[in-house]
Amino acid sequence: QVQLVESGGGLVQTGDSLRLSCAVSANDFSRYVKAWFRQAPGKEREFVSAINPYNSVNSMQGRFTISTDNAKSTVFLEMNSLIPEDTAVYYCAAGAKTYWSRYYYPRSQSEYDFWGQGTQVTVSS
């Protein structure tokens, strides 16, 4: 059973930076595609960024950077220049057989098998 636990959320001000962490308990952590999604109040959950086992990255936000520490089985999301529109619950996800190619990036929720419980990020103006 794969478990994901996010941490690092909180209340920050516009322009601040924040780093989210996601601890993943899984055999062979490195083989999974890992991603971050977010869900703002009243909106659908949306893709933020993903990284594959070869460290290729796809991101919807130039201000955000996804990375992994395979030795610690942890996924990070570094968020810079935060704005109030970034306020959301941020979710970590992992996919065991998620397809990724030069021309296709997995950005839908259905492509990920395991999810964390989420961590709240609130950006005040």
FIPA-989108 format. One line per 2 residues: number of its first residue (from 1); their letters; for each residue x, y, z of N, C-alpha, C. Coordinates in steps of 0.05 Angstrom, whole numbers, plus 5000, padded with zeros to 4 digits. Layout:
<rs>
NUM	a	X,Y,Z,X,Y,Z,X,Y,Z ~ ...
</rs>
This chain:
<rs>
1	qv	5017,4976,5000,5000,5000,5000,5018,5025,5000 ~ 5012,5043,4982,5028,5068,4980,5013,5090,4996
3	ql	5028,5103,5013,5017,5125,5028,5033,5151,5023 ~ 5018,5173,5021,5031,5199,5016,5022,5218,5038
5	ve	5040,5233,5049,5034,5252,5071,5047,5278,5064 ~ 5030,5299,5059,5040,5325,5053,5045,5341,5079
7	sg	5063,5360,5077,5068,5379,5099,5079,5405,5087 ~ 5080,5425,5104,5093,5450,5096,5074,5472,5088
9	gg	5048,5467,5088,5030,5488,5082,5027,5508,5104 ~ 5013,5530,5099,5010,5550,5120,4999,5576,5108
11	lv	5000,5597,5125,4991,5623,5118,5015,5641,5112 ~ 5017,5652,5088,5039,5669,5080,5028,5694,5067
13	qt	5045,5713,5061,5037,5738,5049,5045,5738,5019 ~ 5032,5755,5004,5038,5758,4976,5068,5764,4973
15	gd	5080,5749,4954,5108,5752,4948,5126,5732,4963 ~ 5115,5719,4983,5131,5700,4999,5136,5674,4983
17	sl	5154,5658,4994,5159,5631,4983,5152,5610,5004 ~ 5147,5586,4994,5139,5564,5011,5148,5538,4998
19	rl	5156,5519,5014,5164,5493,5003,5146,5472,5016 ~ 5132,5458,4999,5116,5435,5008,5132,5409,5005
21	sc	5126,5391,5023,5139,5365,5023,5118,5343,5022 ~ 5125,5321,5010,5107,5298,5009,5123,5273,5014
23	av	5119,5261,5037,5133,5237,5044,5118,5213,5033 ~ 5131,5196,5017,5118,5174,5004,5129,5148,5015
25	sa	5111,5132,5024,5119,5105,5033,5111,5085,5011 ~ 5131,5075,4997,5126,5058,4975,5152,5043,4969
27	nd	5149,5018,4960,5172,5004,4950,5181,5016,4923 ~ 5206,5020,4920,5216,5031,4895,5204,5058,4888
29	fs	5207,5076,4906,5195,5103,4903,5202,5116,4876 ~ 5226,5112,4867,5236,5126,4844,5221,5119,4818
31	ry	5208,5096,4817,5196,5088,4792,5168,5101,4787 ~ 5158,5114,4807,5132,5127,4804,5134,5154,4791
33	vk	5113,5161,4776,5110,5189,4768,5097,5203,4792 ~ 5109,5226,4800,5098,5241,4823,5088,5268,4813
35	aw	5067,5278,4826,5055,5303,4818,5043,5318,4841 ~ 5039,5343,4836,5024,5361,4854,5000,5372,4839
37	fr	4977,5371,4853,4952,5384,4844,4944,5403,4866 ~ 4925,5420,4859,4914,5439,4879,4884,5443,4874
39	qa	4870,5450,4895,4841,5455,4893,4835,5480,4909 ~ 4827,5501,4895,4818,5525,4908,4789,5523,4916
41	pg	4780,5539,4935,4752,5538,4944,4733,5542,4920 ~ 4714,5524,4918,4694,5527,4897,4703,5520,4869
43	ke	4727,5509,4867,4738,5503,4840,4746,5473,4839 ~ 4750,5464,4814,4758,5436,4811,4788,5434,4817
45	re	4796,5409,4824,4824,5404,4828,4839,5407,4802 ~ 4862,5420,4802,4877,5425,4778,4906,5416,4781
47	fv	4918,5409,4759,4946,5400,4757,4964,5424,4762 ~ 4986,5418,4777,5006,5439,4781,5033,5431,4768
49	sa	5043,5408,4775,5069,5400,4765,5073,5370,4769 ~ 5090,5358,4752,5096,5329,4754,5124,5324,4747
51	in	5135,5301,4757,5162,5293,4752,5162,5263,4747 ~ 5177,5254,4728,5177,5225,4722,5203,5212,4733
53	py	5206,5186,4731,5229,5173,4742,5256,5181,4729 ~ 5255,5195,4706,5279,5204,4693,5284,5234,4698
55	ns	5269,5244,4717,5271,5272,4725,5263,5292,4704 ~ 5246,5283,4685,5233,5302,4667,5210,5315,4682
57	vn	5207,5340,4677,5187,5356,4692,5167,5369,4673 ~ 5142,5370,4682,5122,5385,4668,5108,5402,4688
59	sm	5105,5428,4683,5094,5446,4703,5076,5466,4689 ~ 5055,5473,4703,5036,5494,4694,5043,5521,4705
61	qg	5061,5522,4725,5068,5546,4738,5098,5551,4737 ~ 5106,5572,4724,5135,5578,4723,5146,5586,4749
63	rf	5130,5594,4768,5139,5602,4794,5143,5578,4813 ~ 5134,5555,4805,5135,5531,4822,5155,5511,4810
65	ti	5170,5497,4828,5189,5477,4819,5185,5451,4835 ~ 5182,5430,4820,5179,5403,4833,5206,5389,4833
67	st	5212,5374,4854,5236,5359,4855,5232,5335,4874 ~ 5251,5317,4873,5249,5294,4890,5276,5288,4904
69	dn	5274,5275,4927,5297,5264,4941,5292,5234,4943 ~ 5304,5219,4925,5298,5190,4925,5308,5176,4950
71	ak	5329,5186,4961,5340,5174,4985,5320,5177,5009 ~ 5305,5198,5008,5285,5203,5030,5257,5197,5021
73	st	5253,5188,4996,5226,5182,4985,5208,5206,4990 ~ 5217,5229,4982,5202,5254,4987,5201,5270,4961
75	vf	5177,5282,4957,5173,5300,4934,5169,5328,4946 ~ 5180,5347,4932,5179,5375,4941,5165,5392,4920
77	le	5153,5414,4929,5143,5434,4911,5152,5461,4923 ~ 5171,5473,4909,5181,5499,4917,5164,5520,4903
79	mn	5151,5538,4918,5133,5558,4907,5144,5585,4914 ~ 5148,5601,4893,5159,5628,4896,5139,5649,4887
81	sl	5143,5673,4897,5127,5696,4889,5097,5690,4891 ~ 5089,5680,4913,5061,5671,4917,5042,5695,4916
83	ip	5019,5689,4905,4998,5709,4902,4972,5697,4914 ~ 4953,5714,4920,4928,5703,4933,4914,5682,4916
85	ed	4917,5683,4890,4905,5663,4872,4917,5635,4876 ~ 4940,5634,4889,4952,5607,4895,4940,5594,4920
87	ta	4922,5608,4933,4909,5596,4957,4893,5572,4949 ~ 4899,5549,4962,4886,5524,4955,4896,5503,4974
89	vy	4882,5480,4972,4893,5456,4985,4911,5442,4963 ~ 4935,5436,4971,4954,5424,4953,4957,5394,4959
91	yc	4954,5378,4938,4954,5349,4940,4978,5337,4926 ~ 4990,5318,4938,5011,5302,4926,4999,5277,4914
93	aa	5009,5268,4891,4998,5243,4879,5021,5227,4867 ~ 5016,5202,4864,5036,5184,4852,5022,5164,4833
95	ga	5035,5158,4811,5024,5140,4792,5044,5117,4786 ~ 5034,5093,4787,5051,5070,4783,5056,5063,4754
97	kt	5036,5067,4737,5038,5061,4709,5030,5085,4692 ~ 5035,5109,4702,5027,5133,4689,5044,5138,4664
99	yw	5030,5142,4641,5043,5145,4616,5055,5173,4613 ~ 5079,5174,4602,5093,5199,4598,5111,5196,4573
101	sr	5109,5216,4556,5127,5215,4532,5135,5243,4525 ~ 5150,5245,4504,5159,5271,4496,5136,5289,4488
103	yy	5114,5276,4479,5091,5291,4469,5067,5290,4487 ~ 5069,5276,4509,5046,5273,4527,5054,5274,4556
105	yp	5040,5291,4571,5045,5294,4599,5020,5288,4615 ~ 5022,5272,4635,4999,5264,4651,4990,5286,4669
107	rs	4967,5299,4663,4958,5322,4678,4930,5318,4689 ~ 4918,5294,4685,4891,5290,4696,4893,5272,4721
109	qs	4874,5277,4739,4873,5262,4764,4872,5232,4760 ~ 4857,5224,4740,4853,5195,4736,4878,5180,4729
111	ey	4899,5194,4722,4925,5181,4715,4942,5175,4739 ~ 4933,5182,4762,4948,5178,4787,4933,5159,4805
113	df	4948,5141,4817,4935,5120,4833,4933,5126,4863 ~ 4952,5141,4873,4953,5146,4902,4954,5175,4908
115	wg	4941,5182,4930,4938,5211,4937,4943,5215,4966 ~ 4953,5239,4972,4955,5247,5000,4930,5261,5009
117	qg	4929,5270,5034,4905,5282,5045,4904,5312,5040 ~ 4926,5324,5031,4927,5352,5024,4938,5369,5046
119	tq	4949,5392,5039,4959,5412,5057,4949,5440,5048 ~ 4939,5455,5067,4927,5481,5060,4949,5503,5057
121	vt	4947,5517,5035,4965,5541,5031,4946,5565,5028 ~ 4950,5585,5044,4935,5609,5043,4953,5633,5039
123	vs	4948,5648,5018,4965,5672,5012,4948,5697,5017 ~ 4956,5713,5035,4942,5738,5041,4953,5761,5025
125	s	4935,5779,5019,4943,5802,5002,4953,5825,5019
</rs>
